[in-house]
Amino acid sequence: MIVTVVWATNDVQDVVRVDVRPGATLADAVGSSGLVAQYGLDPQRIRYAVYGVRPEIDAPLAPGDRVEILGPLIVDPKVARARRARAGPKPAGRARRRLNTTAESF
């Protein structure tokens, strides 16, 4: 069964197609891809997703699944939101002009 394992950063986008046995788990696919070793990723800090959904590491895969290796969070989302709230609202940008598309305007 073929699945895809993906590692992407701002500088690197690596997509590896892996042939795993039927009933293979997410851990099997990631291990077979070799991406963790290739990029020196810390297995204790990275997380995984299948099509953007965070399953357990022992979740079984289906043919054609896309496994995404996710790097560690740089900032806790709650902390980032609190920082944005303290900074106040963003300055208003240029107002978008609305076009009049009624029949009378032609």
C-alpha positions as CSV (number, residue, x, y, z in Angstrom):
1,M,0.0,0.0,0.0
2,I,1.4,3.4,-1.0
3,V,1.3,6.4,1.4
4,T,3.0,9.8,1.2
5,V,5.1,11.2,4.0
6,V,5.8,15.0,4.0
7,W,8.3,17.2,5.8
8,A,8.1,20.9,5.0
9,T,9.7,24.1,6.3
10,N,10.3,27.5,4.8
11,D,13.4,26.2,3.1
12,V,12.6,22.5,2.5
13,Q,9.7,20.6,1.0
14,D,10.3,16.9,0.9
15,V,7.6,14.4,-0.2
16,V,8.4,10.7,0.0
17,R,6.1,8.0,-1.3
18,V,6.4,4.9,0.9
19,D,5.2,1.3,0.2
20,V,4.1,-0.1,3.5
21,R,2.2,-3.4,4.3
22,P,-1.6,-3.2,4.7
23,G,-2.5,-2.3,8.2
24,A,0.7,-0.3,8.7
25,T,0.6,2.5,11.3
26,L,1.6,6.1,11.1
27,A,4.8,5.2,12.9
28,D,5.6,2.5,10.3
29,A,5.3,5.0,7.4
30,V,7.3,7.7,9.1
31,G,10.1,5.2,9.9
32,S,10.1,3.9,6.4
33,S,10.3,7.4,4.9
34,G,13.7,8.1,6.6
35,L,12.8,11.8,6.9
36,V,13.3,12.0,10.6
37,A,16.9,10.7,10.4
38,Q,17.6,12.6,7.2
39,Y,16.8,16.0,8.7
40,G,17.9,15.2,12.2
41,L,14.4,15.7,13.7
42,D,13.9,15.0,17.4
43,P,11.2,12.3,17.6
44,Q,10.2,13.6,21.1
45,R,9.4,17.1,19.8
46,I,7.7,16.5,16.5
47,R,4.1,15.6,15.9
48,Y,2.2,14.1,13.0
49,A,-1.0,14.6,11.1
50,V,-2.9,12.7,8.4
51,Y,-4.5,15.2,6.0
52,G,-4.3,17.8,8.8
53,V,-5.9,15.7,11.5
54,R,-3.7,14.7,14.5
55,P,-4.1,10.9,15.1
56,E,-2.2,8.8,17.5
57,I,1.2,7.5,16.4
58,D,-0.2,3.9,16.3
59,A,-3.2,4.9,14.1
60,P,-3.6,2.6,11.1
61,L,-3.2,4.1,7.6
62,A,-5.3,3.7,4.5
63,P,-3.9,3.5,0.9
64,G,-3.1,7.0,-0.4
65,D,-3.0,8.7,3.0
66,R,-0.8,11.8,3.3
67,V,1.3,11.8,6.6
68,E,2.6,15.2,7.6
69,I,5.5,15.6,9.9
70,L,4.9,18.7,12.0
71,G,7.7,20.6,13.7
72,P,7.5,21.7,17.3
73,L,5.6,24.9,18.1
74,I,7.8,27.9,18.3
75,V,5.3,29.8,20.5
76,D,2.3,28.4,22.5
77,P,-0.8,29.6,20.6
78,K,-2.3,31.0,23.8
79,V,0.8,33.1,24.4
80,A,0.8,34.3,20.8
81,R,-2.8,35.4,21.1
82,A,-2.2,37.2,24.4
83,R,0.7,39.1,22.8
84,R,-1.5,40.1,19.8
85,A,-4.2,41.3,22.2
86,R,-1.8,43.4,24.2
87,A,-0.4,44.9,21.0
88,G,-3.9,46.2,20.2
89,P,-5.8,46.3,16.9
90,K,-3.9,46.4,13.6
91,P,-3.9,49.7,11.9
92,A,-6.7,50.0,9.4
93,G,-5.5,49.3,5.8
94,R,-6.7,51.0,2.7
95,A,-10.5,50.6,2.4
96,R,-11.5,48.4,-0.5
97,R,-13.6,50.2,-3.0
98,R,-16.8,48.4,-3.9
99,L,-17.7,48.4,-7.5
100,N,-21.2,49.2,-8.6
101,T,-22.3,46.4,-10.8
102,T,-25.9,47.1,-11.3
103,A,-27.4,47.3,-14.7
104,E,-27.9,51.1,-14.3
105,S,-24.1,51.7,-14.0
106,F,-23.4,50.4,-17.5
